[in-house]
Amino acid sequence: MTTAGTPAIELRGVTRAYVSDDDAPATTALDGVDLAIGRGELVAVCGPSGSGKSTFLHLAGALDTPTSGEVIVDGADVGDLTAAARADLRNRSIGFVFQAFNLMQGLTAAENIGLPAVLARRKPADIDASVADLLDLVGLAARADRRPSQLSGGEQQRVALARALVLDPPIVLADEPTGNLDTNAGRAVLDLLLASHSAGRTVVIVTHDQRIAAQAERVIYLRDGKVAQEAHARPAPANLTGLLDTTVGS
């Protein structure tokens, strides 16, 4: 449910262009995008390869800065921040879930979940309590001591989601979180994302998965770096479903 006030994420006239090293023309990934995502909103971002989805997520996650325009995340203008300040914003406000899990192979499930809290210098007792709660939440308490290679893809993604939540961020960004999972594992991850939204977080999911798009409060469809269409209803309307059928990850 969206709450009133300052948006969680806002793009104002945002363009992001990439310049190659071989004197080729710049590639414009986002082109003059105006977009606001409310606090507590559940949004799916869809579109074909090259539409700007990943660029949008990098900007929304303060991993990148715009070529022009303003990106406001949790009240901070990302373009005005130093690299260190952007890192602090990410640690404080944003949890990331990646398609490829991005787990540390030498750490256990519990250690992977707790790693952001360790880096943030939280008290060990607080970390242990948070990790235990999150292992219960994602149904992996019995596998806390397993390393990623000993877990299924669905289990690894649940660990990644728990890691994203360990610092209790108000914003969760997920990049194709079900892309590498079978139907049952994908459903379990989707349920956890929906539960995270129900807990009051802003959840933004880049996806080509219709199950996720159908659950979102709003679906934003990008094409050629622009917002081509928005839908505000559950489930996704028929005219958008056809678009989702043909999309692939960026």
Backbone as CSV, one residue per row, in Angstrom:
resi,resn,N_x,N_y,N_z,CA_x,CA_y,CA_z,C_x,C_y,C_z
1,MET,0.843,-1.190,0.000,0.000,0.000,0.000,0.879,1.239,0.000
2,THR,0.590,2.163,-0.892,1.360,3.385,-0.986,0.999,4.342,0.131
3,THR,2.005,5.001,0.698,1.757,5.994,1.720,2.069,7.379,1.176
4,ALA,1.445,8.392,1.772,1.620,9.755,1.303,2.983,10.277,1.704
5,GLY,3.371,11.394,1.053,4.632,12.033,1.406,5.639,11.940,0.282
6,THR,6.895,12.181,0.623,7.972,12.148,-0.364,8.102,10.756,-0.963
7,PRO,8.219,10.640,-2.301,8.382,9.310,-2.902,9.628,8.602,-2.387
8,ALA,9.589,7.285,-2.411,10.787,6.518,-2.058,11.850,6.696,-3.127
9,ILE,11.426,6.697,-4.394,12.334,6.840,-5.535,11.682,7.789,-6.527
10,GLU,12.448,8.753,-7.012,11.903,9.672,-7.999,12.967,9.996,-9.045
11,LEU,12.586,9.890,-10.317,13.435,10.293,-11.428,12.807,11.519,-12.073
12,ARG,13.600,12.570,-12.224,13.122,13.821,-12.806,13.941,14.139,-14.054
13,GLY,13.341,13.925,-15.204,14.024,14.211,-16.462,15.342,13.481,-16.616
14,VAL,15.387,12.223,-16.245,16.660,11.492,-16.171,17.062,10.906,-17.521
15,THR,18.276,11.207,-17.907,18.924,10.585,-19.061,20.215,9.938,-18.579
16,ARG,20.453,8.731,-19.065,21.739,8.064,-18.780,22.308,7.575,-20.094
17,ALA,23.447,8.160,-20.484,24.118,7.788,-21.723,25.475,7.191,-21.403
18,TYR,25.901,6.229,-22.219,27.184,5.569,-22.041,28.049,5.851,-23.256
19,VAL,29.271,6.274,-23.011,30.209,6.582,-24.084,31.239,5.459,-24.164
20,SER,31.429,4.917,-25.355,32.396,3.838,-25.538,33.792,4.410,-25.723
21,ASP,34.769,3.533,-25.760,36.171,3.950,-25.893,36.636,4.016,-27.344
22,ASP,35.745,3.691,-28.285,36.169,3.597,-29.689,35.563,4.687,-30.568
23,ASP,35.202,5.817,-29.947,34.645,6.966,-30.674,33.293,6.692,-31.309
24,ALA,32.649,5.598,-30.918,31.299,5.333,-31.419,30.320,6.283,-30.734
25,PRO,29.167,6.531,-31.341,28.175,7.416,-30.716,27.764,6.893,-29.346
26,ALA,27.431,7.813,-28.457,26.983,7.417,-27.118,25.695,6.612,-27.211
27,THR,25.550,5.661,-26.301,24.330,4.866,-26.209,23.476,5.423,-25.089
28,THR,22.245,5.794,-25.417,21.336,6.344,-24.415,20.460,5.236,-23.861
29,ALA,20.703,4.883,-22.591,19.955,3.792,-21.962,18.626,4.269,-21.392
30,LEU,18.610,5.473,-20.808,17.377,6.111,-20.356,17.333,7.503,-20.972
31,ASP,16.140,7.906,-21.391,16.015,9.127,-22.180,14.891,10.004,-21.639
32,GLY,15.248,10.924,-20.731,14.281,11.888,-20.230,13.157,11.290,-19.413
33,VAL,13.478,10.373,-18.529,12.451,9.645,-17.774,12.003,10.452,-16.548
34,ASP,10.690,10.590,-16.426,10.064,11.153,-15.220,9.249,10.039,-14.571
35,LEU,9.530,9.754,-13.305,8.892,8.609,-12.664,9.001,8.743,-11.156
36,ALA,7.925,8.447,-10.459,7.950,8.464,-8.997,7.362,7.158,-8.471
37,ILE,8.018,6.584,-7.490,7.558,5.360,-6.831,7.313,5.694,-5.367
38,GLY,6.089,5.515,-4.926,5.704,5.908,-3.580,6.261,4.992,-2.515
39,ARG,6.336,5.509,-1.317,6.776,4.702,-0.178,5.739,3.610,0.085
40,GLY,6.218,2.388,0.220,5.327,1.276,0.461,4.684,0.704,-0.783
41,GLU,5.113,1.150,-1.959,4.511,0.673,-3.200,5.210,-0.596,-3.685
42,LEU,4.458,-1.453,-4.364,4.997,-2.658,-5.000,4.912,-2.465,-6.508
43,VAL,6.070,-2.355,-7.161,6.140,-2.002,-8.573,6.943,-3.053,-9.333
44,ALA,6.425,-3.452,-10.486,7.173,-4.296,-11.411,7.611,-3.438,-12.590
45,VAL,8.866,-3.583,-12.995,9.416,-2.872,-14.143,9.732,-3.899,-15.218
46,CYS,9.079,-3.750,-16.372,9.200,-4.739,-17.439,9.666,-4.073,-18.720
47,GLY,10.096,-4.886,-19.675,10.514,-4.372,-20.968,11.491,-5.311,-21.625
48,PRO,11.670,-5.183,-22.942,12.591,-6.059,-23.664,14.038,-5.748,-23.347
49,SER,14.926,-6.609,-23.785,16.353,-6.386,-23.602,16.741,-5.055,-24.234
50,GLY,17.540,-4.255,-23.496,17.962,-2.970,-24.005,16.992,-1.845,-23.769
51,SER,15.930,-2.100,-23.019,14.907,-1.074,-22.805,15.287,-0.075,-21.720
52,GLY,16.290,-0.407,-20.910,16.717,0.481,-19.840,16.406,-0.017,-18.447
53,LYS,15.921,-1.249,-18.323,15.526,-1.765,-17.014,16.701,-1.809,-16.036
54,SER,17.806,-2.383,-16.474,18.953,-2.511,-15.571,19.531,-1.148,-15.224
55,THR,19.562,-0.248,-16.197,20.048,1.104,-15.917,19.165,1.784,-14.887
56,PHE,17.854,1.639,-15.047,16.927,2.202,-14.063,17.229,1.655,-12.675
57,LEU,17.445,0.345,-12.570,17.680,-0.253,-11.257,18.992,0.239,-10.654
58,HIS,20.018,0.392,-11.476,21.293,0.892,-10.973,21.169,2.322,-10.453
59,LEU,20.382,3.140,-11.140,20.169,4.510,-10.676,19.325,4.530,-9.407
60,ALA,18.253,3.739,-9.398,17.374,3.694,-8.232,18.091,3.143,-7.014
61,GLY,19.099,2.310,-7.247,19.853,1.731,-6.152,21.108,2.499,-5.783
62,ALA,21.278,3.702,-6.353,22.447,4.544,-6.067,23.758,3.848,-6.419
63,LEU,23.690,2.939,-7.392,24.900,2.304,-7.906,25.501,3.106,-9.052
64,ASP,24.733,4.044,-9.579,25.154,4.848,-10.711,24.533,6.233,-10.567
65,THR,25.021,7.183,-11.360,24.469,8.535,-11.354,24.008,8.896,-12.762
66,PRO,23.022,9.788,-12.893,22.506,10.113,-14.219,23.445,11.039,-14.997
67,THR,23.343,10.963,-16.328,24.052,11.913,-17.174,23.426,13.293,-17.038
68,SER,22.107,13.330,-16.947,21.387,14.570,-16.680,20.100,14.228,-15.947
69,GLY,19.520,15.243,-15.314,18.326,15.011,-14.519,18.673,14.673,-13.079
70,GLU,17.644,14.373,-12.307,17.815,14.110,-10.883,17.237,12.740,-10.516
71,VAL,17.968,12.012,-9.690,17.501,10.758,-9.103,17.457,10.968,-7.594
72,ILE,16.267,10.907,-7.021,16.082,11.111,-5.586,15.720,9.761,-4.965
73,VAL,16.528,9.292,-4.046,16.301,8.003,-3.391,16.224,8.230,-1.889
74,ASP,15.106,7.882,-1.303,14.899,8.056,0.137,15.261,9.477,0.588
75,GLY,14.882,10.454,-0.242,15.084,11.855,0.096,16.423,12.442,-0.283
76,ALA,17.350,11.632,-0.816,18.694,12.109,-1.162,18.863,12.188,-2.671
77,ASP,19.453,13.276,-3.155,19.765,13.437,-4.573,21.049,12.671,-4.859
78,VAL,20.913,11.551,-5.563,22.042,10.644,-5.782,23.183,11.350,-6.502
79,GLY,22.855,12.227,-7.452,23.882,12.905,-8.228,24.716,13.872,-7.414
80,ASP,24.226,14.308,-6.271,24.956,15.250,-5.418,25.843,14.554,-4.391
81,LEU,25.759,13.229,-4.326,26.476,12.500,-3.286,27.843,12.032,-3.766
82,THR,28.797,11.999,-2.855,30.080,11.365,-3.134,29.883,9.849,-3.197
83,ALA,30.892,9.163,-3.705,30.812,7.702,-3.764,30.607,7.116,-2.372
84,ALA,31.296,7.679,-1.379,31.149,7.179,-0.009,29.741,7.434,0.514
85,ALA,29.171,8.593,0.192,27.822,8.903,0.648,26.794,8.018,-0.048
86,ARG,27.030,7.693,-1.323,26.119,6.777,-2.017,26.185,5.387,-1.383
87,ALA,27.377,4.953,-1.005,27.510,3.660,-0.333,26.759,3.667,0.989
88,ASP,26.848,4.765,1.709,26.125,4.885,2.976,24.614,4.846,2.741
89,LEU,24.156,5.508,1.669,22.730,5.479,1.336,22.278,4.065,1.020
90,ARG,23.079,3.344,0.256,22.724,1.959,-0.071,22.644,1.106,1.191
91,ASN,23.633,1.241,2.071,23.640,0.435,3.297,22.454,0.764,4.195
92,ARG,22.087,2.033,4.215,21.033,2.490,5.122,19.629,2.223,4.585
93,SER,19.455,2.331,3.279,18.098,2.430,2.743,17.698,1.348,1.753
94,ILE,18.649,0.586,1.213,18.341,-0.272,0.068,18.828,-1.694,0.301
95,GLY,17.949,-2.648,0.021,18.328,-4.055,-0.021,18.258,-4.544,-1.450
96,PHE,19.299,-5.250,-1.908,19.368,-5.721,-3.290,19.192,-7.237,-3.357
97,VAL,18.444,-7.672,-4.374,18.320,-9.100,-4.681,18.643,-9.263,-6.162
98,PHE,19.636,-10.103,-6.467,20.115,-10.242,-7.836,19.720,-11.598,-8.417
99,GLN,19.573,-11.647,-9.751,19.223,-12.897,-10.417,20.266,-13.977,-10.158
100,ALA,21.542,-13.593,-10.137,22.625,-14.565,-9.987,23.006,-14.807,-8.528
101,PHE,22.163,-14.354,-7.587,22.314,-14.562,-6.147,23.451,-13.747,-5.531
102,ASN,24.649,-13.791,-6.154,25.807,-13.031,-5.670,26.150,-13.347,-4.218
103,LEU,26.103,-14.622,-3.880,26.489,-15.047,-2.534,27.984,-15.317,-2.474
104,MET,28.555,-15.172,-1.283,29.962,-15.492,-1.057,30.093,-17.000,-0.876
105,GLN,30.823,-17.641,-1.792,30.863,-19.095,-1.809,31.556,-19.693,-0.580
106,GLY,32.453,-18.935,0.035,33.170,-19.461,1.191,32.449,-19.281,2.506
107,LEU,31.287,-18.647,2.479,30.528,-18.394,3.699,29.291,-19.293,3.759
108,THR,28.836,-19.575,4.952,27.596,-20.328,5.130,26.393,-19.443,4.818
109,ALA,25.226,-20.059,4.778,23.997,-19.287,4.563,23.843,-18.217,5.631
110,ALA,24.050,-18.591,6.878,23.920,-17.635,7.980,24.940,-16.513,7.854
111,GLU,26.167,-16.846,7.484,27.210,-15.832,7.357,26.930,-14.893,6.187
112,ASN,26.406,-15.440,5.089,26.030,-14.588,3.959,24.934,-13.603,4.351
113,ILE,23.955,-14.081,5.073,22.861,-13.196,5.490,23.376,-12.081,6.389
114,GLY,24.259,-12.425,7.299,24.739,-11.454,8.270,25.824,-10.526,7.771
115,LEU,26.384,-10.805,6.578,27.546,-10.044,6.111,27.304,-8.524,6.048
116,PRO,26.184,-8.042,5.491,25.995,-6.583,5.476,25.986,-5.970,6.875
117,ALA,25.439,-6.691,7.834,25.408,-6.185,9.207,26.795,-6.178,9.815
118,VAL,27.620,-7.158,9.463,29.007,-7.168,9.933,29.756,-5.967,9.367
119,LEU,29.581,-5.723,8.061,30.250,-4.589,7.423,29.762,-3.260,7.982
120,ALA,28.497,-3.242,8.428,27.945,-2.027,9.044,28.302,-1.908,10.514
121,ARG,29.070,-2.874,11.021,29.579,-2.865,12.388,28.463,-2.911,13.429
122,ARG,27.446,-3.709,13.123,26.409,-3.938,14.119,26.953,-4.858,15.219
123,LYS,26.339,-4.830,16.370,26.782,-5.661,17.488,26.585,-7.141,17.143
124,PRO,27.567,-7.987,17.462,27.455,-9.419,17.127,26.167,-10.060,17.634
125,ALA,25.756,-9.725,18.844,24.531,-10.324,19.385,23.313,-9.902,18.569
126,ASP,23.294,-8.641,18.120,22.180,-8.168,17.298,22.184,-8.849,15.938
127,ILE,23.377,-9.052,15.389,23.485,-9.740,14.100,22.961,-11.161,14.220
128,ASP,23.394,-11.872,15.251,22.962,-13.258,15.435,21.444,-13.350,15.560
129,ALA,20.844,-12.415,16.288,19.393,-12.439,16.467,18.675,-12.160,15.151
130,SER,19.178,-11.184,14.394,18.546,-10.849,13.116,18.671,-11.995,12.120
131,VAL,19.843,-12.609,12.067,20.063,-13.723,11.140,19.152,-14.893,11.492
132,ALA,19.030,-15.197,12.766,18.161,-16.292,13.194,16.708,-16.025,12.787
133,ASP,16.256,-14.796,12.994,14.885,-14.442,12.614,14.685,-14.571,11.107
134,LEU,15.666,-14.128,10.332,15.536,-14.168,8.877,15.629,-15.596,8.343
135,LEU,16.458,-16.415,8.939,16.503,-17.825,8.535,15.152,-18.489,8.754
136,ASP,14.500,-18.157,9.856,13.145,-18.668,10.089,12.177,-18.133,9.044
137,LEU,12.289,-16.841,8.739,11.388,-16.215,7.775,11.462,-16.884,6.415
138,VAL,12.667,-17.197,5.957,12.821,-17.779,4.621,12.838,-19.305,4.653
139,GLY,12.600,-19.888,5.815,12.463,-21.340,5.917,13.755,-22.113,5.780
140,LEU,14.870,-21.518,6.216,16.159,-22.171,6.040,16.927,-22.340,7.350
141,ALA,16.249,-22.331,8.465,16.930,-22.469,9.749,17.729,-23.766,9.815
142,ALA,17.218,-24.828,9.216,17.906,-26.119,9.272,19.108,-26.184,8.330
143,ARG,19.253,-25.169,7.478,20.352,-25.178,6.504,21.294,-23.991,6.707
144,ALA,21.270,-23.457,7.901,22.060,-22.264,8.209,23.549,-22.465,7.983
145,ASP,24.046,-23.672,8.195,25.480,-23.933,8.098,25.909,-24.428,6.720
146,ARG,24.978,-24.485,5.772,25.317,-24.932,4.421,25.914,-23.773,3.614
147,ARG,26.873,-24.120,2.759,27.427,-23.133,1.845,26.590,-23.090,0.562
148,PRO,26.701,-22.018,-0.236,25.855,-21.900,-1.419,25.881,-23.123,-2.334
149,SER,27.043,-23.741,-2.493,27.140,-24.915,-3.375,26.327,-26.101,-2.856
150,GLN,25.947,-26.053,-1.593,25.153,-27.123,-0.985,23.662,-26.795,-0.960
151,LEU,23.287,-25.679,-1.562,21.890,-25.250,-1.581,21.357,-25.253,-3.000
152,SER,20.062,-25.461,-3.135,19.423,-25.354,-4.447,19.362,-23.892,-4.876
153,GLY,19.021,-23.670,-6.145,18.894,-22.298,-6.626,17.847,-21.512,-5.845
154,GLY,16.718,-22.132,-5.570,15.677,-21.459,-4.806,16.122,-21.127,-3.398
155,GLU,16.875,-22.043,-2.787,17.381,-21.781,-1.436,18.406,-20.649,-1.452
156,GLN,19.270,-20.633,-2.466,20.240,-19.550,-2.564,19.546,-18.195,-2.722
157,GLN,18.478,-18.153,-3.512,17.784,-16.887,-3.677,17.080,-16.454,-2.399
158,ARG,16.606,-17.411,-1.612,16.008,-17.059,-0.324,17.066,-16.518,0.642
159,VAL,18.272,-17.082,0.575,19.371,-16.534,1.367,19.671,-15.107,0.912
160,ALA,19.702,-14.891,-0.401,19.983,-13.558,-0.933,18.921,-12.552,-0.495
161,LEU,17.675,-12.989,-0.463,16.607,-12.092,-0.024,16.747,-11.779,1.471
162,ALA,17.068,-12.786,2.253,17.279,-12.550,3.680,18.443,-11.592,3.900
163,ARG,19.505,-11.751,3.123,20.647,-10.829,3.215,20.207,-9.398,2.897
164,ALA,19.317,-9.241,1.913,18.836,-7.909,1.543,18.048,-7.256,2.666
165,LEU,17.486,-8.063,3.553,16.621,-7.534,4.610,17.323,-7.364,5.954
166,VAL,18.578,-7.816,6.065,19.199,-7.906,7.385,19.382,-6.535,8.042
167,LEU,19.539,-5.483,7.268,19.663,-4.137,7.838,18.326,-3.403,7.854
168,ASP,17.256,-4.143,7.588,15.892,-3.601,7.636,15.733,-2.356,6.763
169,PRO,16.076,-2.450,5.480,15.985,-1.268,4.618,14.533,-0.950,4.270
170,PRO,14.217,0.328,4.029,12.859,0.678,3.618,12.574,0.356,2.160
171,ILE,13.630,0.140,1.358,13.485,-0.115,-0.072,14.170,-1.434,-0.426
172,VAL,13.468,-2.280,-1.192,14.055,-3.520,-1.704,13.984,-3.477,-3.227
173,LEU,15.131,-3.660,-3.882,15.225,-3.696,-5.335,15.630,-5.106,-5.759
174,ALA,14.871,-5.697,-6.657,15.143,-7.068,-7.085,15.281,-7.115,-8.602
175,ASP,16.370,-7.688,-9.080,16.654,-7.770,-10.509,16.437,-9.203,-10.985
176,GLU,15.321,-9.442,-11.676,14.969,-10.779,-12.184,15.131,-11.846,-11.095
177,PRO,14.495,-11.677,-9.938,14.763,-12.585,-8.810,14.296,-14.013,-9.030
178,THR,13.402,-14.238,-9.992,12.943,-15.604,-10.272,13.489,-16.125,-11.597
179,GLY,14.377,-15.361,-12.229,14.825,-15.705,-13.577,15.552,-17.030,-13.677
180,ASN,16.257,-17.443,-12.626,17.025,-18.693,-12.663,16.347,-19.829,-11.898
181,LEU,15.061,-19.650,-11.566,14.390,-20.604,-10.685,13.263,-21.342,-11.397
182,ASP,12.975,-22.557,-10.916,11.818,-23.268,-11.440,10.540,-22.675,-10.836
183,THR,9.400,-23.189,-11.263,8.122,-22.586,-10.889,7.915,-22.555,-9.385
184,ASN,8.172,-23.667,-8.716,7.927,-23.726,-7.276,8.876,-22.820,-6.498
185,ALA,10.151,-22.837,-6.870,11.119,-21.986,-6.185,10.817,-20.511,-6.450
186,GLY,10.414,-20.203,-7.681,10.056,-18.827,-8.010,8.859,-18.351,-7.214
187,ARG,7.892,-19.221,-7.024,6.717,-18.868,-6.238,7.096,-18.569,-4.796
188,ALA,8.008,-19.364,-4.238,8.439,-19.145,-2.856,9.129,-17.788,-2.708
189,VAL,9.974,-17.434,-3.683,10.663,-16.141,-3.625,9.667,-15.011,-3.797
190,LEU,8.709,-15.176,-4.715,7.682,-14.149,-4.890,6.885,-13.945,-3.610
191,ASP,6.532,-15.026,-2.946,5.783,-14.908,-1.690,6.571,-14.112,-0.652
192,LEU,7.883,-14.324,-0.610,8.706,-13.593,0.348,8.792,-12.110,-0.012
193,LEU,8.860,-11.809,-1.298,8.863,-10.406,-1.723,7.532,-9.736,-1.389
194,LEU,6.435,-10.467,-1.576,5.125,-9.923,-1.232,5.020,-9.703,0.278
195,ALA,5.583,-10.619,1.061,5.569,-10.457,2.509,6.404,-9.244,2.923
196,SER,7.520,-9.027,2.239,8.349,-7.865,2.530,7.585,-6.584,2.235
197,HIS,6.831,-6.572,1.149,5.988,-5.418,0.831,4.899,-5.240,1.879
198,SER,4.277,-6.322,2.293,3.218,-6.241,3.303,3.739,-5.689,4.617
199,ALA,5.039,-5.869,4.872,5.650,-5.329,6.089,5.901,-3.830,5.999
200,GLY,5.574,-3.223,4.851,5.667,-1.774,4.710,6.791,-1.276,3.828
201,ARG,7.577,-2.170,3.248,8.695,-1.736,2.424,8.243,-1.374,1.004
202,THR,9.002,-0.499,0.391,8.875,-0.253,-1.038,9.613,-1.372,-1.756
203,VAL,8.943,-2.060,-2.667,9.553,-3.175,-3.379,9.444,-2.912,-4.881
204,VAL,10.592,-2.885,-5.546,10.652,-2.661,-6.996,11.337,-3.873,-7.612
205,ILE,10.658,-4.502,-8.567,11.148,-5.749,-9.153,11.265,-5.595,-10.658
206,VAL,12.475,-5.691,-11.179,12.683,-5.795,-12.622,12.440,-7.251,-13.003
207,THR,11.519,-7.475,-13.922,11.105,-8.853,-14.191,10.474,-9.004,-15.564
208,HIS,10.533,-10.215,-16.098,9.696,-10.580,-17.237,8.728,-11.696,-16.833
209,ASP,8.633,-11.946,-15.521,7.787,-13.003,-14.965,6.363,-12.471,-14.769
210,GLN,5.401,-13.019,-15.486,4.025,-12.550,-15.399,3.419,-12.753,-14.018
211,ARG,3.899,-13.751,-13.285,3.372,-13.970,-11.937,3.661,-12.761,-11.054
212,ILE,4.859,-12.193,-11.218,5.218,-11.020,-10.431,4.452,-9.800,-10.923
213,ALA,4.419,-9.611,-12.229,3.710,-8.446,-12.773,2.249,-8.440,-12.359
214,ALA,1.648,-9.624,-12.287,0.237,-9.724,-11.924,-0.017,-9.378,-10.468
215,GLN,1.010,-9.458,-9.628,0.862,-9.162,-8.207,1.207,-7.706,-7.877
216,ALA,1.826,-6.998,-8.806,2.278,-5.645,-8.530,1.111,-4.670,-8.478
217,GLU,1.269,-3.630,-7.673,0.288,-2.555,-7.649,0.376,-1.713,-8.914
218,ARG,1.579,-1.663,-9.479,1.778,-0.900,-10.708,2.826,-1.601,-11.556
219,VAL,2.603,-1.669,-12.851,3.569,-2.220,-13.793,4.043,-1.079,-14.687
220,ILE,5.353,-0.872,-14.723,5.957,0.147,-15.576,6.669,-0.579,-16.710
221,TYR,6.283,-0.267,-17.936,6.880,-0.923,-19.090,7.809,0.055,-19.793
222,LEU,9.098,-0.296,-19.872,10.093,0.526,-20.542,10.351,0.020,-21.954
223,ARG,10.535,0.960,-22.859,10.932,0.625,-24.224,11.826,1.750,-24.744
224,ASP,12.983,1.371,-25.251,13.924,2.340,-25.829,14.250,3.468,-24.855
225,GLY,14.382,3.127,-23.582,14.796,4.105,-22.590,13.727,5.055,-22.125
226,LYS,12.494,4.810,-22.498,11.384,5.669,-22.097,10.285,4.831,-21.442
227,VAL,9.450,5.488,-20.639,8.279,4.811,-20.082,7.227,4.724,-21.185
228,ALA,6.986,3.498,-21.662,6.062,3.295,-22.774,4.635,3.092,-22.306
229,GLN,4.470,2.550,-21.104,3.136,2.221,-20.615,3.187,1.990,-19.114
230,GLU,2.096,2.316,-18.450,1.940,1.998,-17.036,0.567,1.385,-16.825
231,ALA,0.492,0.420,-15.930,-0.777,-0.191,-15.545,-0.865,-0.154,-14.030
232,HIS,-2.040,0.148,-13.516,-2.216,0.360,-12.078,-3.141,-0.664,-11.433
233,ALA,-3.332,-1.793,-12.064,-4.313,-2.744,-11.532,-3.695,-4.118,-11.380
234,ARG,-4.270,-4.908,-10.478,-3.982,-6.328,-10.364,-5.191,-7.087,-10.886
235,PRO,-5.039,-8.143,-11.697,-3.793,-8.550,-12.345,-3.460,-7.655,-13.527
236,ALA,-2.311,-7.934,-14.192,-1.921,-7.137,-15.342,-2.999,-7.222,-16.413
237,PRO,-3.379,-6.101,-17.030,-4.410,-6.117,-18.057,-3.970,-6.864,-19.297
238,ALA,-4.940,-7.282,-20.081,-4.655,-8.131,-21.237,-3.709,-7.451,-22.216
239,ASN,-3.852,-6.137,-22.424,-2.997,-5.461,-23.397,-1.548,-5.410,-22.949
240,LEU,-1.287,-5.521,-21.645,0.081,-5.560,-21.145,0.619,-6.982,-21.131
241,THR,-0.279,-7.962,-20.931,0.168,-9.355,-20.865,0.877,-9.769,-22.134
242,GLY,0.380,-9.326,-23.275,1.033,-9.671,-24.533,2.446,-9.138,-24.599
243,LEU,2.678,-7.953,-24.044,4.013,-7.394,-24.008,4.924,-8.219,-23.120
244,LEU,4.396,-8.651,-21.986,5.204,-9.425,-21.035,5.591,-10.762,-21.618
245,ASP,4.733,-11.338,-22.458,5.025,-12.641,-23.029,6.306,-12.637,-23.853
246,THR,6.674,-11.481,-24.426,7.781,-11.440,-25.349,9.034,-10.806,-24.770
247,THR,8.994,-10.412,-23.511,10.143,-9.728,-22.947,11.178,-10.717,-22.471
248,VAL,12.426,-10.245,-22.441,13.521,-11.044,-21.905,14.308,-10.155,-20.985
249,GLY,15.144,-10.767,-20.159,15.928,-9.992,-19.209,16.915,-9.082,-19.909
250,SER,17.187,-7.943,-19.261,18.159,-7.005,-19.841,19.553,-7.306,-19.323
